[in-house]
């Protein structure tokens, strides 16, 4: 199964088992907008809870807020979004489809990287333990040829990015013979800019309405509340403000399921620091955020840093934590040193003084900021894509299992009477009554026990508890573990401690 085929299967699985649905589906849907189903919303909330607790509970100097989606329009002028929040777009004249020019080039570079990795994989398979990857990459003619091609295109692309040279974007696309996936042709228009902000109006009548925007990021809500939080919380530098909330971008090329959507959710933290210390804190937060990701147990090899070569107008350092999605390594979280751009501009545009008085140095200054920003939806996709597993079993059978990290799993335990008679459902209900205050659960008494196990595997439930006839006499139940399928007999009174050990968010946080 190719990566593209695997991705399509994953999308279908998410719909079939209640994780994610196309929005407005009975009206033929709405492009790049999705609804979270009964399993998806619990997974999403568990991810948000893990992030929130790691930020606000484990750091005494980080607090949380929840700012409004509607904000004064001058805020977006101060932040630079009105003038500079644009995507470079290009149309194919034959298919009439519109694409982001930078994404077309990045995808082309990604395909070259895939070719190189396939050659390296062949070498690894051929030479086994004697394989020297560094030497192979430095000497293999196929790798060298593809690497030279990548270097040439990449250098042109970086130079075009820095110069904001849209004509060069188009020329790279033509020179590399990058075709429209729909028409298969290279008949492209010129590249032009398109602002991504959604606009609406506030007012009782259309004539008296004021133009405002749906926020394209949650960070500005933190910046304009900086003084409120600092003063009411008596916060001392360094300190952080965290927020989880919806943001909206009119993405023309929204794609790859929930990876890029028009309505999405962010988990952002702005860390306010003394000017001159930003690179030290930038390094610290890179390490802290990578540890948060790897702590989930989805494989350190599936993450990497990608430092920005072209910095945003507000940054003096920036990196992405990329995850190995089914469509390659892509951005999962951004970490930026935003300098004092935001607070400084809000001070200028609002006319209000936004400074911090440092009692130790007896001086005032506008703080610098380190930002960590992660897309909740991308995090959900990372978890789901890594979790989806097809296992071959003895006897030629197979099972689909979602190996979701147990503390994030939507359902922690399923309780199942072996049969719907002989008093077993009544005992099962007592077990439910013991567990429901601590764990999300499902009660299932329909179909054979094997089919019930498969249903729980498909939604990622870590434990299945079966009540059988022996339970009536010995007070013990059978506990089946999702990943290994191993079973053990456990006393009913010991169930809570056994489940808690694996699914507890507290255990996950302690590992940080």
Secondary structure, DSSP 4 states (H G I P E B T S, - for coil): --HHHHHHHHHHHHHHTTSEEETTGGGT--TT-EEE-HHHHHHHHHHHHHHHIIIIIS-TTEEE----SB--HHHHHHTTHHHH-EEEEEEBTTT--EEEHHHHHHHHHHHHHHHHHHHHHHHHHHHGGG--HHHHHHH-HHHHHHHHHHHHHHHHHHHHHHHT-HHHHHHHHHHTTPPPTTT----B---EEEE---EEEESSSSTT-EEEEB-S-SHHHHHTTHHHHHHHTT--SSEEEEEEEEEE---TT--TTTTS-SEEEEEEEEEEE-TT-HHHHHHHHHHHHHHHHHTTSS-GGGEEEEE-SS--TT-SEEEEEEEEETTEEEEEEEEEEEETHHHHHHHHHH-----EEETTTTEEEPPEEEEEEEEHHHHHHHHHHHHEEEEE-GGG-EEEEE---GGG-S--EEEEESSSSTTHHHHHHHHHHHHTTTS-EEE--SS-HHHHHHHHHHHT-SEEEEE-TTHHHH-EEEEEETTT--EEEEEGGGHHHHHHHHH-HHHHHHT-
